[in-house]
Amino acid sequence: MADCAVPAQSVAWRPPRSRGGRRMGPSVEDVDESALDEAQRVLGTKSRRDTVNAALREVARQKLVDDFLEFMASRDPEELERLRNEAWH
């Protein structure tokens, strides 16, 4: 049997359900309200759904940024300068 991640204790997970014949994904019902409120404030979102979706997009975006910064840090500074000069001249 494959290893399965166990949901955090503060989150109640519900199995997929159907709405109007359309299968829907899992739903998070119990979340850390103070963390949700803070995320909502930081992200400027209005609803719980918008906050969770924006937070998920932000996590994915931050991973791309981190990967890019790591890639750039591994490059030779002289090569980066040469590429910069070629791009702007």
Backbone bond lengths (Angstrom), bond angles and torsions (degrees), N, CA, C in turn:
res aa  C-N    CA-C-N  psi(-1)  N-CA   C-N-CA  omega(-1)  CA-C   N-CA-C  phi
1 M - - - 1.446 - - 1.525 108.45 -
2 A 1.324 117.23 139.53 1.459 121.82 -179.92 1.521 109.91 -71.56
3 D 1.333 115.45 149.30 1.456 119.97 175.93 1.518 109.15 -68.10
4 C 1.304 116.61 138.55 1.456 121.59 179.54 1.516 108.85 -118.83
5 A 1.313 115.51 138.38 1.460 119.76 176.48 1.516 108.70 -73.16
6 V 1.299 115.80 138.36 1.457 121.03 178.33 1.519 108.02 -94.38
7 P 1.352 118.48 126.05 1.457 119.96 179.35 1.531 111.09 -59.27
8 A 1.329 115.34 149.66 1.458 120.67 177.35 1.520 109.77 -58.09
9 Q 1.311 116.26 150.23 1.458 120.07 -176.38 1.522 113.06 -63.59
10 S 1.346 117.65 -26.04 1.456 119.41 -178.20 1.524 112.69 -83.39
11 V 1.345 117.37 1.57 1.455 121.06 -177.16 1.519 109.50 -117.44
12 A 1.319 116.04 129.32 1.465 120.76 174.89 1.517 107.39 -97.12
13 W 1.327 116.48 119.97 1.452 121.36 -178.27 1.511 109.50 -99.89
14 R 1.330 115.77 135.58 1.455 120.88 175.28 1.517 108.36 -115.37
15 P 1.326 117.46 142.62 1.459 119.73 178.70 1.526 111.12 -66.25
16 P 1.353 117.29 163.01 1.466 120.33 177.97 1.518 111.04 -54.19
17 R 1.317 116.34 147.65 1.456 121.72 -179.80 1.522 108.67 -133.19
18 S 1.302 116.22 178.74 1.453 120.98 -177.95 1.520 109.40 -118.79
19 R 1.320 115.43 139.15 1.460 120.83 175.11 1.519 106.99 -132.55
20 G 1.321 116.69 115.57 1.454 120.96 -179.46 1.515 112.81 59.55
21 G 1.338 116.82 34.86 1.451 120.64 -179.97 1.519 113.99 82.68
22 R 1.326 117.20 -5.78 1.467 120.97 -179.98 1.512 109.63 -100.30
23 R 1.328 116.63 125.13 1.459 120.98 -179.70 1.522 109.13 -71.36
24 M 1.311 115.31 134.80 1.460 120.75 -179.34 1.520 109.22 -114.76
25 G 1.309 116.09 156.44 1.453 122.14 -179.71 1.513 111.95 -77.72
26 P 1.344 115.56 -178.11 1.457 119.87 -179.97 1.521 111.39 -65.12
27 S 1.303 115.87 158.02 1.458 122.23 -177.87 1.523 109.43 -124.50
28 V 1.314 116.16 138.32 1.454 121.08 175.47 1.520 107.08 -97.27
29 E 1.311 115.96 123.52 1.454 119.46 -177.14 1.515 113.07 -104.34
30 D 1.319 117.70 -45.36 1.451 121.22 -176.31 1.524 108.92 -109.18
31 V 1.319 115.65 111.90 1.460 120.25 179.22 1.521 108.87 -123.10
32 D 1.300 115.51 165.40 1.460 121.77 175.63 1.531 107.28 -68.34
33 E 1.310 116.67 105.05 1.468 121.94 -174.17 1.526 112.45 -61.11
34 S 1.334 117.76 -38.66 1.467 118.80 -179.51 1.529 110.12 -68.05
35 A 1.339 117.82 -37.79 1.465 120.77 177.01 1.529 110.17 -66.74
36 L 1.323 117.14 -40.92 1.455 120.99 177.63 1.522 110.95 -62.98
37 D 1.332 116.77 -44.65 1.469 120.58 178.60 1.529 111.35 -60.88
38 E 1.330 116.66 -42.40 1.464 120.45 179.78 1.526 110.78 -66.32
39 A 1.335 116.73 -43.91 1.466 120.44 177.52 1.528 110.42 -61.11
40 Q 1.316 116.68 -40.76 1.461 121.04 179.49 1.526 110.35 -63.44
41 R 1.325 116.78 -41.05 1.463 120.64 178.45 1.526 110.47 -64.81
42 V 1.329 116.79 -47.91 1.459 121.66 -177.51 1.530 111.20 -64.74
43 L 1.321 116.55 -42.51 1.459 121.21 -175.89 1.524 113.20 -83.76
44 G 1.319 117.22 -16.46 1.463 120.65 -179.67 1.519 113.31 71.02
45 T 1.320 116.40 30.94 1.458 120.81 -179.58 1.527 110.11 -94.85
46 K 1.321 114.79 162.61 1.470 119.70 -176.16 1.523 113.53 -104.64
47 S 1.329 117.31 -35.26 1.461 119.33 -175.10 1.525 110.78 -114.03
48 R 1.336 115.41 163.51 1.465 120.95 177.04 1.526 109.92 -59.81
49 R 1.320 115.68 -45.58 1.468 120.87 -178.89 1.527 110.69 -60.23
50 D 1.335 116.96 -48.75 1.466 120.39 179.63 1.527 111.11 -61.08
51 T 1.335 116.36 -37.50 1.462 120.71 -179.90 1.516 110.96 -65.85
52 V 1.323 117.13 -47.41 1.468 120.87 -179.93 1.522 109.87 -62.98
53 N 1.329 118.37 -45.33 1.461 120.91 -179.80 1.522 111.93 -64.22
54 A 1.329 117.18 -41.89 1.469 120.53 178.31 1.523 110.61 -65.32
55 A 1.319 117.35 -38.82 1.462 120.95 178.93 1.525 110.72 -65.18
56 L 1.318 117.50 -40.81 1.464 120.79 177.65 1.525 111.08 -63.58
57 R 1.336 116.83 -43.27 1.467 119.88 177.07 1.524 110.85 -63.12
58 E 1.311 117.50 -39.42 1.467 121.18 -179.99 1.523 111.57 -65.22
59 V 1.312 117.91 -39.65 1.470 120.95 177.23 1.524 109.86 -61.50
60 A 1.328 117.09 -44.92 1.466 120.69 179.64 1.526 110.69 -65.06
61 R 1.329 117.64 -41.14 1.464 121.89 178.40 1.516 110.77 -63.24
62 Q 1.319 116.73 -43.36 1.466 120.58 -178.79 1.516 111.03 -64.18
63 K 1.326 117.96 -36.19 1.461 120.93 177.12 1.527 110.36 -62.71
64 L 1.328 117.53 -42.65 1.462 120.77 177.16 1.527 111.43 -61.84
65 V 1.324 116.70 -42.57 1.465 120.99 178.21 1.523 110.19 -62.48
66 D 1.322 116.78 -46.94 1.472 120.80 179.85 1.526 111.07 -60.11
67 D 1.336 116.83 -43.61 1.462 120.57 178.74 1.526 111.08 -62.93
68 F 1.333 117.22 -41.70 1.459 120.85 179.36 1.529 110.84 -64.62
69 L 1.325 116.98 -44.51 1.468 119.88 179.57 1.524 111.20 -63.31
70 E 1.321 116.68 -39.17 1.464 120.74 177.54 1.531 110.43 -64.21
71 F 1.334 116.18 -42.61 1.463 120.75 177.78 1.528 110.47 -61.66
72 M 1.329 116.64 -46.24 1.470 120.29 -178.22 1.526 111.11 -65.06
73 A 1.317 117.23 -37.71 1.462 120.84 179.86 1.527 111.22 -66.66
74 S 1.315 117.64 -24.70 1.470 121.00 -179.17 1.528 112.12 -83.89
75 R 1.332 117.77 -9.63 1.460 121.43 -177.41 1.524 110.84 -83.87
76 D 1.315 115.77 154.40 1.451 122.58 176.30 1.533 109.18 -69.70
77 P 1.345 118.95 126.38 1.470 121.10 -178.64 1.533 113.21 -56.70
78 E 1.320 117.44 -35.48 1.468 119.93 178.95 1.526 111.02 -67.40
79 E 1.328 116.86 -38.02 1.457 120.45 176.75 1.520 110.37 -64.59
80 L 1.340 117.21 -41.57 1.468 120.53 178.86 1.523 110.72 -63.78
81 E 1.314 117.26 -39.86 1.478 120.96 178.21 1.524 109.89 -64.24
82 R 1.330 117.30 -42.70 1.463 120.77 178.29 1.524 110.64 -61.83
83 L 1.323 117.22 -44.58 1.464 120.87 178.95 1.526 111.54 -63.86
84 R 1.330 115.80 -40.27 1.469 119.50 178.38 1.516 110.41 -62.44
85 N 1.313 117.16 -44.66 1.464 120.77 179.58 1.528 111.17 -63.35
86 E 1.313 117.61 -40.61 1.471 120.80 178.80 1.527 111.10 -65.33
87 A 1.319 115.93 -36.70 1.475 120.07 -177.11 1.530 111.58 -70.97
88 W 1.312 117.85 -34.39 1.470 121.30 -172.83 1.508 114.20 -103.98
89 H 1.315 119.09 -0.69 1.467 120.34 -179.41 1.496 111.39 -121.61
